[in-house]
Amino acid sequence: MLYKIQHKPTGKFSTGGSRPKFTKYGKTWSNIGHIKNHIRMFKYKNWSTYDNCVIIAYEVVEAGIPEISLDEIIDDYKEEAVVATLQGKSHW
């Protein structure tokens, strides 16, 4: 499971940290204990930071997609770099 804190009225997600903001993607926590520790930080600060928020849990399901070779991707980048160099262009 993966977890996010969502502000229900806006649908945005907490970025975590000591001064969280709410953004389109926010932060993803890998377990519920980490998210509880994050919320505990506000015990002596400002609980209202998370008013109207909920914890959203996502189940991770293996997609059954064949593995993708990282070597192939790296080779493609190397080829692009060689072509760009030959054309006198920067590949970065």
N, CA, C and O atoms as a CHARMM CRD file, in Angstrom:
* protein
*
  368
    1    1 MET  N      0.84300  -1.18500   0.00000 PROA 1      0.00000
    2    1 MET  CA     0.00000   0.00000   0.00000 PROA 1      0.00000
    3    1 MET  C      0.88900   1.25000   0.00000 PROA 1      0.00000
    4    1 MET  O      1.98200   1.26300   0.56800 PROA 1      0.00000
    5    2 LEU  N      0.39100   2.27700  -0.64400 PROA 2      0.00000
    6    2 LEU  CA     1.00400   3.59800  -0.62900 PROA 2      0.00000
    7    2 LEU  C     -0.02800   4.57300  -0.09800 PROA 2      0.00000
    8    2 LEU  O     -1.23000   4.33000  -0.21200 PROA 2      0.00000
    9    3 TYR  N      0.43100   5.67700   0.48300 PROA 3      0.00000
   10    3 TYR  CA    -0.48400   6.60700   1.14700 PROA 3      0.00000
   11    3 TYR  C     -0.19800   8.04700   0.76400 PROA 3      0.00000
   12    3 TYR  O      0.94700   8.43100   0.52200 PROA 3      0.00000
   13    4 LYS  N     -1.27100   8.84200   0.71400 PROA 4      0.00000
   14    4 LYS  CA    -1.17400  10.28200   0.49500 PROA 4      0.00000
   15    4 LYS  C     -2.16900  10.96200   1.43200 PROA 4      0.00000
   16    4 LYS  O     -3.15400  10.35500   1.85100 PROA 4      0.00000
   17    5 ILE  N     -1.90500  12.21700   1.75300 PROA 5      0.00000
   18    5 ILE  CA    -2.86400  13.01300   2.52300 PROA 5      0.00000
   19    5 ILE  C     -3.54300  13.95000   1.53700 PROA 5      0.00000
   20    5 ILE  O     -2.88600  14.74100   0.85900 PROA 5      0.00000
   21    6 GLN  N     -4.87200  13.85200   1.46600 PROA 6      0.00000
   22    6 GLN  CA    -5.62500  14.66900   0.51400 PROA 6      0.00000
   23    6 GLN  C     -6.48300  15.69100   1.24700 PROA 6      0.00000
   24    6 GLN  O     -7.16600  15.37100   2.21900 PROA 6      0.00000
   25    7 HSD  N     -6.43300  16.92800   0.76000 PROA 7      0.00000
   26    7 HSD  CA    -7.31400  17.98900   1.25100 PROA 7      0.00000
   27    7 HSD  C     -8.60700  17.86700   0.46000 PROA 7      0.00000
   28    7 HSD  O     -8.64700  18.18900  -0.72700 PROA 7      0.00000
   29    8 LYS  N     -9.66200  17.40400   1.11500 PROA 8      0.00000
   30    8 LYS  CA   -10.91400  17.07200   0.42200 PROA 8      0.00000
   31    8 LYS  C    -11.51000  18.22400  -0.39500 PROA 8      0.00000
   32    8 LYS  O    -11.92000  17.99400  -1.53300 PROA 8      0.00000
   33    9 PRO  N    -11.57600  19.45400   0.13400 PROA 9      0.00000
   34    9 PRO  CA   -12.21100  20.52700  -0.64700 PROA 9      0.00000
   35    9 PRO  C    -11.51100  20.83300  -1.97500 PROA 9      0.00000
   36    9 PRO  O    -12.16800  21.19000  -2.95300 PROA 9      0.00000
   37   10 THR  N    -10.17300  20.69600  -2.01300 PROA 10     0.00000
   38   10 THR  CA    -9.44500  21.04600  -3.23900 PROA 10     0.00000
   39   10 THR  C     -9.02900  19.83300  -4.04800 PROA 10     0.00000
   40   10 THR  O     -8.74600  19.94700  -5.24100 PROA 10     0.00000
   41   11 GLY  N     -8.98900  18.65400  -3.40100 PROA 11     0.00000
   42   11 GLY  CA    -8.52500  17.44800  -4.08100 PROA 11     0.00000
   43   11 GLY  C     -7.01000  17.37800  -4.20300 PROA 11     0.00000
   44   11 GLY  O     -6.48200  16.45000  -4.81500 PROA 11     0.00000
   45   12 LYS  N     -6.30000  18.35700  -3.62200 PROA 12     0.00000
   46   12 LYS  CA    -4.83900  18.38300  -3.70700 PROA 12     0.00000
   47   12 LYS  C     -4.22800  17.56900  -2.56400 PROA 12     0.00000
   48   12 LYS  O     -4.89800  17.22500  -1.59100 PROA 12     0.00000
   49   13 PHE  N     -2.90400  17.26700  -2.72000 PROA 13     0.00000
   50   13 PHE  CA    -2.22100  16.38600  -1.79200 PROA 13     0.00000
   51   13 PHE  C     -1.08900  17.10500  -1.06100 PROA 13     0.00000
   52   13 PHE  O     -0.43600  17.99000  -1.61400 PROA 13     0.00000
   53   14 SER  N     -0.87000  16.70400   0.19500 PROA 14     0.00000
   54   14 SER  CA     0.18500  17.29300   1.02400 PROA 14     0.00000
   55   14 SER  C      1.56400  16.94200   0.48800 PROA 14     0.00000
   56   14 SER  O      1.80600  15.82900   0.02000 PROA 14     0.00000
   57   15 THR  N      2.46800  17.92700   0.57000 PROA 15     0.00000
   58   15 THR  CA     3.85900  17.69700   0.17400 PROA 15     0.00000
   59   15 THR  C      4.69600  17.17100   1.33800 PROA 15     0.00000
   60   15 THR  O      5.87800  16.87600   1.15600 PROA 15     0.00000
   61   16 GLY  N      4.11100  17.04900   2.52700 PROA 16     0.00000
   62   16 GLY  CA     4.85300  16.57300   3.69300 PROA 16     0.00000
   63   16 GLY  C      5.80300  17.63200   4.21600 PROA 16     0.00000
   64   16 GLY  O      5.70200  18.80600   3.86200 PROA 16     0.00000
   65   17 GLY  N      6.73200  17.20000   5.06700 PROA 17     0.00000
   66   17 GLY  CA     7.69800  18.13200   5.63300 PROA 17     0.00000
   67   17 GLY  C      7.11000  18.96600   6.75600 PROA 17     0.00000
   68   17 GLY  O      5.95800  18.78400   7.14700 PROA 17     0.00000
   69   18 SER  N      7.91900  19.88200   7.26900 PROA 18     0.00000
   70   18 SER  CA     7.47700  20.68600   8.41000 PROA 18     0.00000
   71   18 SER  C      6.56200  21.84000   8.01100 PROA 18     0.00000
   72   18 SER  O      5.87500  22.40900   8.86000 PROA 18     0.00000
   73   19 ARG  N      6.54700  22.18700   6.73200 PROA 19     0.00000
   74   19 ARG  CA     5.65000  23.24000   6.22600 PROA 19     0.00000
   75   19 ARG  C      4.95400  22.73400   4.96300 PROA 19     0.00000
   76   19 ARG  O      5.24200  23.20000   3.86100 PROA 19     0.00000
   77   20 PRO  N      4.05300  21.79300   5.12500 PROA 20     0.00000
   78   20 PRO  CA     3.43600  21.18400   3.94600 PROA 20     0.00000
   79   20 PRO  C      2.58400  22.16700   3.15000 PROA 20     0.00000
   80   20 PRO  O      1.93400  23.05900   3.69500 PROA 20     0.00000
   81   21 LYS  N      2.61800  21.96400   1.85900 PROA 21     0.00000
   82   21 LYS  CA     1.72600  22.68300   0.94500 PROA 21     0.00000
   83   21 LYS  C      0.84600  21.61400   0.30800 PROA 21     0.00000
   84   21 LYS  O      1.07800  20.41900   0.48800 PROA 21     0.00000
   85   22 PHE  N     -0.14500  22.04300  -0.42200 PROA 22     0.00000
   86   22 PHE  CA    -1.00700  21.09400  -1.12300 PROA 22     0.00000
   87   22 PHE  C     -0.85500  21.32500  -2.62200 PROA 22     0.00000
   88   22 PHE  O     -1.07300  22.42800  -3.12400 PROA 22     0.00000
   89   23 THR  N     -0.47500  20.25900  -3.32300 PROA 23     0.00000
   90   23 THR  CA    -0.21600  20.33700  -4.75400 PROA 23     0.00000
   91   23 THR  C     -0.96500  19.22200  -5.47800 PROA 23     0.00000
   92   23 THR  O     -1.60500  18.37500  -4.85600 PROA 23     0.00000
   93   24 LYS  N     -0.87100  19.24100  -6.78800 PROA 24     0.00000
   94   24 LYS  CA    -1.54900  18.24300  -7.62200 PROA 24     0.00000
   95   24 LYS  C     -1.09600  16.81600  -7.30500 PROA 24     0.00000
   96   24 LYS  O     -1.90700  15.89000  -7.30500 PROA 24     0.00000
   97   25 TYR  N      0.21900  16.64000  -7.03000 PROA 25     0.00000
   98   25 TYR  CA     0.74800  15.29000  -6.79900 PROA 25     0.00000
   99   25 TYR  C      1.13600  15.03000  -5.35100 PROA 25     0.00000
  100   25 TYR  O      0.93200  13.91900  -4.86200 PROA 25     0.00000
  101   26 GLY  N      1.68300  16.00700  -4.65500 PROA 26     0.00000
  102   26 GLY  CA     2.06300  15.84500  -3.26200 PROA 26     0.00000
  103   26 GLY  C      3.07800  14.74600  -3.04000 PROA 26     0.00000
  104   26 GLY  O      3.75600  14.30600  -3.96800 PROA 26     0.00000
  105   27 LYS  N      3.17200  14.31500  -1.80800 PROA 27     0.00000
  106   27 LYS  CA     4.12300  13.27200  -1.41100 PROA 27     0.00000
  107   27 LYS  C      3.39600  11.94900  -1.27200 PROA 27     0.00000
  108   27 LYS  O      2.21300  11.90100  -0.93500 PROA 27     0.00000
  109   28 THR  N      4.12800  10.87200  -1.53800 PROA 28     0.00000
  110   28 THR  CA     3.59600   9.52800  -1.32800 PROA 28     0.00000
  111   28 THR  C      4.41200   8.86900  -0.22300 PROA 28     0.00000
  112   28 THR  O      5.64000   8.82100  -0.29400 PROA 28     0.00000
  113   29 TRP  N      3.72900   8.36600   0.79100 PROA 29     0.00000
  114   29 TRP  CA     4.38900   7.66100   1.87700 PROA 29     0.00000
  115   29 TRP  C      4.28400   6.16500   1.62200 PROA 29     0.00000
  116   29 TRP  O      3.28900   5.69000   1.07500 PROA 29     0.00000
  117   30 SER  N      5.32000   5.42200   2.02200 PROA 30     0.00000
  118   30 SER  CA     5.36000   3.99100   1.73400 PROA 30     0.00000
  119   30 SER  C      4.68100   3.12900   2.79800 PROA 30     0.00000
  120   30 SER  O      4.39300   1.95600   2.55800 PROA 30     0.00000
  121   31 ASN  N      4.42800   3.70300   3.96700 PROA 31     0.00000
  122   31 ASN  CA     3.66800   2.93200   4.96400 PROA 31     0.00000
  123   31 ASN  C      2.92400   3.87300   5.90200 PROA 31     0.00000
  124   31 ASN  O      3.26700   5.04800   6.02900 PROA 31     0.00000
  125   32 ILE  N      1.92500   3.34700   6.53800 PROA 32     0.00000
  126   32 ILE  CA     1.04300   4.17400   7.37800 PROA 32     0.00000
  127   32 ILE  C      1.79000   4.74700   8.58100 PROA 32     0.00000
  128   32 ILE  O      1.45300   5.83100   9.05600 PROA 32     0.00000
  129   33 GLY  N      2.81100   4.02500   9.08200 PROA 33     0.00000
  130   33 GLY  CA     3.59100   4.51700  10.21500 PROA 33     0.00000
  131   33 GLY  C      4.30600   5.81700   9.89200 PROA 33     0.00000
  132   33 GLY  O      4.37300   6.71900  10.72700 PROA 33     0.00000
  133   34 HSD  N      4.84400   5.91500   8.67600 PROA 34     0.00000
  134   34 HSD  CA     5.54300   7.14300   8.27500 PROA 34     0.00000
  135   34 HSD  C      4.58400   8.32400   8.20000 PROA 34     0.00000
  136   34 HSD  O      4.93800   9.44400   8.56800 PROA 34     0.00000
  137   35 ILE  N      3.39000   8.07400   7.73100 PROA 35     0.00000
  138   35 ILE  CA     2.42100   9.17300   7.62400 PROA 35     0.00000
  139   35 ILE  C      1.93500   9.59800   9.01700 PROA 35     0.00000
  140   35 ILE  O      1.68400  10.77900   9.25800 PROA 35     0.00000
  141   36 LYS  N      1.80500   8.63000   9.92800 PROA 36     0.00000
  142   36 LYS  CA     1.40900   8.97100  11.30100 PROA 36     0.00000
  143   36 LYS  C      2.50100   9.78800  11.98200 PROA 36     0.00000
  144   36 LYS  O      2.20100  10.73500  12.70800 PROA 36     0.00000
  145   37 ASN  N      3.76800   9.43100  11.75500 PROA 37     0.00000
  146   37 ASN  CA     4.87300  10.22000  12.32100 PROA 37     0.00000
  147   37 ASN  C      4.85600  11.64300  11.77900 PROA 37     0.00000
  148   37 ASN  O      5.10400  12.59900  12.51400 PROA 37     0.00000
  149   38 HSD  N      4.56300  11.77600  10.49400 PROA 38     0.00000
  150   38 HSD  CA     4.47900  13.10800   9.90200 PROA 38     0.00000
  151   38 HSD  C      3.38500  13.92300  10.59900 PROA 38     0.00000
  152   38 HSD  O      3.61000  15.07700  10.96300 PROA 38     0.00000
  153   39 ILE  N      2.23500  13.34500  10.78100 PROA 39     0.00000
  154   39 ILE  CA     1.10600  14.06600  11.39900 PROA 39     0.00000
  155   39 ILE  C      1.43500  14.42200  12.85300 PROA 39     0.00000
  156   39 ILE  O      1.02700  15.47700  13.34000 PROA 39     0.00000
  157   40 ARG  N      2.16900  13.54600  13.54300 PROA 40     0.00000
  158   40 ARG  CA     2.56000  13.79500  14.93000 PROA 40     0.00000
  159   40 ARG  C      3.39800  15.06700  15.07400 PROA 40     0.00000
  160   40 ARG  O      3.39800  15.69000  16.13500 PROA 40     0.00000
  161   41 MET  N      4.11300  15.45500  14.01200 PROA 41     0.00000
  162   41 MET  CA     4.92800  16.68100  14.06800 PROA 41     0.00000
  163   41 MET  C      4.08600  17.90500  14.40000 PROA 41     0.00000
  164   41 MET  O      4.60800  18.89400  14.91400 PROA 41     0.00000
  165   42 PHE  N      2.81600  17.85100  14.11900 PROA 42     0.00000
  166   42 PHE  CA     1.95300  19.02000  14.30100 PROA 42     0.00000
  167   42 PHE  C      1.31000  19.07000  15.68300 PROA 42     0.00000
  168   42 PHE  O      0.50300  19.95400  15.97100 PROA 42     0.00000
  169   43 LYS  N      1.67800  18.10600  16.53800 PROA 43     0.00000
  170   43 LYS  CA     1.12300  18.04300  17.89300 PROA 43     0.00000
  171   43 LYS  C      1.32300  19.36200  18.63000 PROA 43     0.00000
  172   43 LYS  O      0.41400  19.83900  19.30900 PROA 43     0.00000
  173   44 TYR  N      2.49900  19.94600  18.50000 PROA 44     0.00000
  174   44 TYR  CA     2.79600  21.19500  19.19600 PROA 44     0.00000
  175   44 TYR  C      2.82300  22.38400  18.24300 PROA 44     0.00000
  176   44 TYR  O      3.20700  23.49000  18.62400 PROA 44     0.00000
  177   45 LYS  N      2.41900  22.14800  17.02300 PROA 45     0.00000
  178   45 LYS  CA     2.39600  23.23700  16.04000 PROA 45     0.00000
  179   45 LYS  C      0.95600  23.64400  15.79300 PROA 45     0.00000
  180   45 LYS  O      0.29900  24.22300  16.65900 PROA 45     0.00000
  181   46 ASN  N      0.48400  23.33600  14.61500 PROA 46     0.00000
  182   46 ASN  CA    -0.83600  23.79300  14.21600 PROA 46     0.00000
  183   46 ASN  C     -1.62300  22.63400  13.61900 PROA 46     0.00000
  184   46 ASN  O     -1.46800  22.30100  12.44500 PROA 46     0.00000
  185   47 TRP  N     -2.46200  22.03200  14.43800 PROA 47     0.00000
  186   47 TRP  CA    -3.26300  20.89600  13.96300 PROA 47     0.00000
  187   47 TRP  C     -4.11500  21.27400  12.75600 PROA 47     0.00000
  188   47 TRP  O     -4.43700  20.41500  11.93500 PROA 47     0.00000
  189   48 SER  N     -4.48600  22.55000  12.63900 PROA 48     0.00000
  190   48 SER  CA    -5.39900  22.95500  11.56100 PROA 48     0.00000
  191   48 SER  C     -4.78900  22.79200  10.17400 PROA 48     0.00000
  192   48 SER  O     -5.49400  22.89000   9.17000 PROA 48     0.00000
  193   49 THR  N     -3.47600  22.54300  10.11500 PROA 49     0.00000
  194   49 THR  CA    -2.82200  22.29800   8.82900 PROA 49     0.00000
  195   49 THR  C     -3.56500  21.21600   8.05200 PROA 49     0.00000
  196   49 THR  O     -3.67700  21.27500   6.82800 PROA 49     0.00000
  197   50 TYR  N     -4.06600  20.23000   8.78500 PROA 50     0.00000
  198   50 TYR  CA    -4.71000  19.09600   8.12800 PROA 50     0.00000
  199   50 TYR  C     -6.22600  19.03800   8.34900 PROA 50     0.00000
  200   50 TYR  O     -6.82800  17.96600   8.29000 PROA 50     0.00000
  201   51 ASP  N     -6.83700  20.20600   8.60600 PROA 51     0.00000
  202   51 ASP  CA    -8.30500  20.24900   8.64900 PROA 51     0.00000
  203   51 ASP  C     -8.86000  19.82900   7.28900 PROA 51     0.00000
  204   51 ASP  O     -8.28500  20.16800   6.25400 PROA 51     0.00000
  205   52 ASN  N     -9.93900  19.11600   7.28500 PROA 52     0.00000
  206   52 ASN  CA   -10.62700  18.67400   6.06400 PROA 52     0.00000
  207   52 ASN  C     -9.75800  17.77300   5.18400 PROA 52     0.00000
  208   52 ASN  O     -9.89800  17.76900   3.96100 PROA 52     0.00000
  209   53 CYS  N     -8.85700  17.00700   5.81800 PROA 53     0.00000
  210   53 CYS  CA    -7.98900  16.10100   5.07000 PROA 53     0.00000
  211   53 CYS  C     -8.30300  14.65000   5.39600 PROA 53     0.00000
  212   53 CYS  O     -8.83900  14.33800   6.45900 PROA 53     0.00000
  213   54 VAL  N     -7.96700  13.78700   4.48100 PROA 54     0.00000
  214   54 VAL  CA    -8.12100  12.34500   4.67300 PROA 54     0.00000
  215   54 VAL  C     -6.85100  11.66100   4.17400 PROA 54     0.00000
  216   54 VAL  O     -6.10100  12.22000   3.37300 PROA 54     0.00000
  217   55 ILE  N     -6.62600  10.44800   4.65800 PROA 55     0.00000
  218   55 ILE  CA    -5.52400   9.64100   4.15000 PROA 55     0.00000
  219   55 ILE  C     -6.09300   8.74200   3.05900 PROA 55     0.00000
  220   55 ILE  O     -7.06000   8.01000   3.27200 PROA 55     0.00000
  221   56 ILE  N     -5.47300   8.81400   1.89400 PROA 56     0.00000
  222   56 ILE  CA    -5.87000   7.98100   0.76500 PROA 56     0.00000
  223   56 ILE  C     -4.86300   6.83300   0.66800 PROA 56     0.00000
  224   56 ILE  O     -3.65400   7.06200   0.64000 PROA 56     0.00000
  225   57 ALA  N     -5.36800   5.60100   0.61700 PROA 57     0.00000
  226   57 ALA  CA    -4.50300   4.42500   0.48000 PROA 57     0.00000
  227   57 ALA  C     -4.62400   3.89300  -0.94000 PROA 57     0.00000
  228   57 ALA  O     -5.72200   3.76000  -1.48000 PROA 57     0.00000
  229   58 TYR  N     -3.47300   3.59200  -1.53300 PROA 58     0.00000
  230   58 TYR  CA    -3.42900   3.03900  -2.88600 PROA 58     0.00000
  231   58 TYR  C     -2.85100   1.64000  -2.82000 PROA 58     0.00000
  232   58 TYR  O     -1.79500   1.42500  -2.22500 PROA 58     0.00000
  233   59 GLU  N     -3.52900   0.70300  -3.42000 PROA 59     0.00000
  234   59 GLU  CA    -2.99100  -0.64700  -3.49300 PROA 59     0.00000
  235   59 GLU  C     -2.13900  -0.75100  -4.75000 PROA 59     0.00000
  236   59 GLU  O     -2.58200  -0.38600  -5.83900 PROA 59     0.00000
  237   60 VAL  N     -0.93600  -1.24000  -4.60000 PROA 60     0.00000
  238   60 VAL  CA    -0.03400  -1.40200  -5.73800 PROA 60     0.00000
  239   60 VAL  C     -0.25600  -2.79300  -6.31800 PROA 60     0.00000
  240   60 VAL  O     -0.12800  -3.80200  -5.62500 PROA 60     0.00000
  241   61 VAL  N     -0.59000  -2.82100  -7.59700 PROA 61     0.00000
  242   61 VAL  CA    -0.86600  -4.08500  -8.27000 PROA 61     0.00000
  243   61 VAL  C      0.11700  -4.25000  -9.42300 PROA 61     0.00000
  244   61 VAL  O      0.29300  -3.34000 -10.23400 PROA 61     0.00000
  245   62 GLU  N      0.74900  -5.40100  -9.49000 PROA 62     0.00000
  246   62 GLU  CA     1.67900  -5.66200 -10.57700 PROA 62     0.00000
  247   62 GLU  C      0.89600  -5.68400 -11.88300 PROA 62     0.00000
  248   62 GLU  O     -0.13000  -6.35500 -11.99600 PROA 62     0.00000
  249   63 ALA  N      1.39200  -4.94600 -12.86100 PROA 63     0.00000
  250   63 ALA  CA     0.65100  -4.76500 -14.10500 PROA 63     0.00000
  251   63 ALA  C      0.84100  -5.90600 -15.09400 PROA 63     0.00000
  252   63 ALA  O      0.09000  -6.00500 -16.06400 PROA 63     0.00000
  253   64 GLY  N      1.81300  -6.75800 -14.87500 PROA 64     0.00000
  254   64 GLY  CA     2.04700  -7.83800 -15.81500 PROA 64     0.00000
  255   64 GLY  C      2.70300  -7.38300 -17.10500 PROA 64     0.00000
  256   64 GLY  O      2.66000  -8.08900 -18.11200 PROA 64     0.00000
  257   65 ILE  N      3.30800  -6.20600 -17.07400 PROA 65     0.00000
  258   65 ILE  CA     4.00000  -5.67500 -18.25000 PROA 65     0.00000
  259   65 ILE  C      5.36700  -6.33900 -18.32100 PROA 65     0.00000
  260   65 ILE  O      6.02700  -6.49900 -17.29500 PROA 65     0.00000
  261   66 PRO  N      5.80500  -6.73100 -19.52100 PROA 66     0.00000
  262   66 PRO  CA     7.13600  -7.31900 -19.61900 PROA 66     0.00000
  263   66 PRO  C      8.19400  -6.33600 -19.12600 PROA 66     0.00000
  264   66 PRO  O      8.01700  -5.12200 -19.22300 PROA 66     0.00000
  265   67 GLU  N      9.27200  -6.85900 -18.60700 PROA 67     0.00000
  266   67 GLU  CA    10.31700  -5.96500 -18.10100 PROA 67     0.00000
  267   67 GLU  C     10.90800  -5.13300 -19.23300 PROA 67     0.00000
  268   67 GLU  O     10.94500  -5.55500 -20.38900 PROA 67     0.00000
  269   68 ILE  N     11.36300  -3.95100 -18.87000 PROA 68     0.00000
  270   68 ILE  CA    11.97000  -3.04200 -19.83400 PROA 68     0.00000
  271   68 ILE  C     13.46800  -3.01200 -19.54500 PROA 68     0.00000
  272   68 ILE  O     13.87800  -2.77200 -18.40900 PROA 68     0.00000
  273   69 SER  N     14.27100  -3.25000 -20.55300 PROA 69     0.00000
  274   69 SER  CA    15.71300  -3.28600 -20.38500 PROA 69     0.00000
  275   69 SER  C     16.26900  -1.87400 -20.25500 PROA 69     0.00000
  276   69 SER  O     16.08600  -1.03900 -21.14100 PROA 69     0.00000
  277   70 LEU  N     16.94100  -1.62200 -19.15500 PROA 70     0.00000
  278   70 LEU  CA    17.58200  -0.33000 -18.95700 PROA 70     0.00000
  279   70 LEU  C     18.73600  -0.16300 -19.94400 PROA 70     0.00000
  280   70 LEU  O     19.02800   0.95100 -20.37800 PROA 70     0.00000
  281   71 ASP  N     19.38900  -1.26500 -20.29600 PROA 71     0.00000
  282   71 ASP  CA    20.47900  -1.20400 -21.27600 PROA 71     0.00000
  283   71 ASP  C     19.99600  -0.63800 -22.60900 PROA 71     0.00000
  284   71 ASP  O     20.70600   0.13700 -23.24800 PROA 71     0.00000
  285   72 GLU  N     18.79300  -1.02100 -23.03000 PROA 72     0.00000
  286   72 GLU  CA    18.24200  -0.51500 -24.29300 PROA 72     0.00000
  287   72 GLU  C     18.02500   0.99400 -24.22500 PROA 72     0.00000
  288   72 GLU  O     18.32300   1.71300 -25.17900 PROA 72     0.00000
  289   73 ILE  N     17.51400   1.46100 -23.11300 PROA 73     0.00000
  290   73 ILE  CA    17.27100   2.90100 -22.95400 PROA 73     0.00000
  291   73 ILE  C     18.59200   3.65800 -22.96500 PROA 73     0.00000
  292   73 ILE  O     18.70900   4.69300 -23.62000 PROA 73     0.00000
  293   74 ILE  N     19.58700   3.14800 -22.24300 PROA 74     0.00000
  294   74 ILE  CA    20.90100   3.79700 -22.20500 PROA 74     0.00000
  295   74 ILE  C     21.52600   3.80900 -23.59900 PROA 74     0.00000
  296   74 ILE  O     22.09500   4.82000 -24.01000 PROA 74     0.00000
  297   75 ASP  N     21.42600   2.69900 -24.32900 PROA 75     0.00000
  298   75 ASP  CA    21.96900   2.64100 -25.69200 PROA 75     0.00000
  299   75 ASP  C     21.30500   3.67900 -26.59400 PROA 75     0.00000
  300   75 ASP  O     21.96900   4.31200 -27.41400 PROA 75     0.00000
  301   76 ASP  N     19.98300   3.85000 -26.43900 PROA 76     0.00000
  302   76 ASP  CA    19.26500   4.86800 -27.22000 PROA 76     0.00000
  303   76 ASP  C     19.81600   6.26100 -26.92100 PROA 76     0.00000
  304   76 ASP  O     20.03000   7.05300 -27.84000 PROA 76     0.00000
  305   77 TYR  N     20.04700   6.56700 -25.63800 PROA 77     0.00000
  306   77 TYR  CA    20.59500   7.86900 -25.26300 PROA 77     0.00000
  307   77 TYR  C     21.99100   8.07000 -25.83800 PROA 77     0.00000
  308   77 TYR  O     22.32600   9.14900 -26.32800 PROA 77     0.00000
  309   78 LYS  N     22.80200   7.01300 -25.77000 PROA 78     0.00000
  310   78 LYS  CA    24.15600   7.10000 -26.32100 PROA 78     0.00000
  311   78 LYS  C     24.10400   7.38700 -27.82000 PROA 78     0.00000
  312   78 LYS  O     24.86600   8.20600 -28.33300 PROA 78     0.00000
  313   79 GLU  N     23.19100   6.70100 -28.51500 PROA 79     0.00000
  314   79 GLU  CA    23.05100   6.90200 -29.96100 PROA 79     0.00000
  315   79 GLU  C     22.62600   8.33600 -30.26000 PROA 79     0.00000
  316   79 GLU  O     23.15100   8.95800 -31.18400 PROA 79     0.00000
  317   80 GLU  N     21.67800   8.86400 -29.48700 PROA 80     0.00000
  318   80 GLU  CA    21.23200  10.24900 -29.67400 PROA 80     0.00000
  319   80 GLU  C     22.39400  11.21500 -29.45100 PROA 80     0.00000
  320   80 GLU  O     22.52200  12.20500 -30.17200 PROA 80     0.00000
  321   81 ALA  N     23.24100  10.93500 -28.46100 PROA 81     0.00000
  322   81 ALA  CA    24.37700  11.80600 -28.16100 PROA 81     0.00000
  323   81 ALA  C     25.37600  11.80600 -29.30400 PROA 81     0.00000
  324   81 ALA  O     25.91800  12.85400 -29.65400 PROA 81     0.00000
  325   82 VAL  N     25.62400  10.64200 -29.88900 PROA 82     0.00000
  326   82 VAL  CA    26.57100  10.54500 -31.01500 PROA 82     0.00000
  327   82 VAL  C     26.04100  11.32200 -32.20900 PROA 82     0.00000
  328   82 VAL  O     26.78200  12.07400 -32.84200 PROA 82     0.00000
  329   83 VAL  N     24.75700  11.14300 -32.52000 PROA 83     0.00000
  330   83 VAL  CA    24.14600  11.84900 -33.64700 PROA 83     0.00000
  331   83 VAL  C     24.20600  13.35600 -33.42500 PROA 83     0.00000
  332   83 VAL  O     24.54000  14.10500 -34.34200 PROA 83     0.00000
  333   84 ALA  N     23.88900  13.79700 -32.23300 PROA 84     0.00000
  334   84 ALA  CA    23.91500  15.23300 -31.93200 PROA 84     0.00000
  335   84 ALA  C     25.32700  15.78600 -32.06100 PROA 84     0.00000
  336   84 ALA  O     25.51600  16.89100 -32.56900 PROA 84     0.00000
  337   85 THR  N     26.31800  15.02700 -31.60500 PROA 85     0.00000
  338   85 THR  CA    27.70900  15.46500 -31.70700 PROA 85     0.00000
  339   85 THR  C     28.12700  15.57900 -33.17100 PROA 85     0.00000
  340   85 THR  O     28.78800  16.54000 -33.56300 PROA 85     0.00000
  341   86 LEU  N     27.73800  14.59200 -33.97200 PROA 86     0.00000
  342   86 LEU  CA    28.07100  14.61700 -35.39600 PROA 86     0.00000
  343   86 LEU  C     27.39700  15.78400 -36.11300 PROA 86     0.00000
  344   86 LEU  O     27.92800  16.31100 -37.09000 PROA 86     0.00000
  345   87 GLN  N     26.23100  16.18200 -35.62600 PROA 87     0.00000
  346   87 GLN  CA    25.51400  17.30100 -36.22300 PROA 87     0.00000
  347   87 GLN  C     25.95500  18.63500 -35.62100 PROA 87     0.00000
  348   87 GLN  O     25.45400  19.69200 -36.00700 PROA 87     0.00000
  349   88 GLY  N     26.89400  18.58000 -34.67500 PROA 88     0.00000
  350   88 GLY  CA    27.40000  19.81600 -34.05300 PROA 88     0.00000
  351   88 GLY  C     26.45700  20.41600 -33.04800 PROA 88     0.00000
  352   88 GLY  O     26.55500  21.60200 -32.73100 PROA 88     0.00000
  353   89 LYS  N     25.54200  19.61600 -32.53900 PROA 89     0.00000
  354   89 LYS  CA    24.58100  20.10000 -31.54500 PROA 89     0.00000
  355   89 LYS  C     24.92600  19.50800 -30.17200 PROA 89     0.00000
  356   89 LYS  O     25.51100  18.43000 -30.06600 PROA 89     0.00000
  357   90 SER  N     24.55400  20.23300 -29.15200 PROA 90     0.00000
  358   90 SER  CA    24.71900  19.70100 -27.80700 PROA 90     0.00000
  359   90 SER  C     23.58400  18.71200 -27.55400 PROA 90     0.00000
  360   90 SER  O     22.43000  18.99200 -27.87700 PROA 90     0.00000
  361   91 HSD  N     23.90400  17.58100 -26.99000 PROA 91     0.00000
  362   91 HSD  CA    22.86300  16.59800 -26.68900 PROA 91     0.00000
  363   91 HSD  C     22.30500  16.77700 -25.28500 PROA 91     0.00000
  364   91 HSD  O     21.43500  16.00600 -24.88300 PROA 91     0.00000
  365   92 TRP  N     22.76000  17.74300 -24.53800 PROA 92     0.00000
  366   92 TRP  CA    22.21900  17.99700 -23.21000 PROA 92     0.00000
  367   92 TRP  C     21.27800  19.11800 -23.32000 PROA 92     0.00000
  368   92 TRP  O     20.68400  19.52600 -22.32300 PROA 92     0.00000
